[in-house]
């Protein structure tokens, strides 16, 4: 069983309260727009970090983190990218992956809107953790944590804080 901390769109800023929220997590996953390598390194020195680069990330982040990550956590097939859409409106390159070999858990960021949606068509859980940074149109910073127990994804909790 692993507890996962998930965030996106930090844009170079980590709220110190997130370290408390992620304290018992085994890993942190970042769904892009990390902002800079300092932010990635700070997270990675706290807990092991898996991440993807986003559209605002510079070449240093892009050479350190891939565009798409696909891996198994416990017995759960996970796909993470930054711009991915959501059930019924997947980004075209993600749609082709999902149509041919759907993961159990699909994670993306970019929209700055927290969404947790079960896609019945492809039998997958979609999570967008919203935006954890101070840059963007969102008024509330968000992140999530959850447990992966074998092939079960459970106990999802939301962190939120006013921006600023």
HELIX and SHEET records of a PDB file:
HELIX    1   1 UNK A   16  UNK A   21  1                                   6    
HELIX    2   2 UNK A   37  UNK A   46  1                                  10    
HELIX    3   3 UNK A   59  UNK A   64  1                                   6    
HELIX    4   4 UNK A   92  UNK A  101  1                                  10    
SHEET    1   A 5 UNK A  48  UNK A  51  0                                        
SHEET    2   A 5 UNK A  27  UNK A  30  1                                        
SHEET    3   A 5 UNK A   2  UNK A   7  1                                        
SHEET    4   A 5 UNK A 140  UNK A 149 -1                                        
SHEET    5   A 5 UNK A 152  UNK A 162 -1                                        
SHEET    1   B 5 UNK A  68  UNK A  73  0                                        
SHEET    2   B 5 UNK A  76  UNK A  81 -1                                        
SHEET    3   B 5 UNK A 105  UNK A 107  1                                        
SHEET    4   B 5 UNK A 124  UNK A 129  1                                        
SHEET    5   B 5 UNK A 114  UNK A 119 -1                                        
SHEET    1   C 2 UNK A  85  UNK A  86  0                                        
SHEET    2   C 2 UNK A  89  UNK A  90 -1                                        
END                                                                             
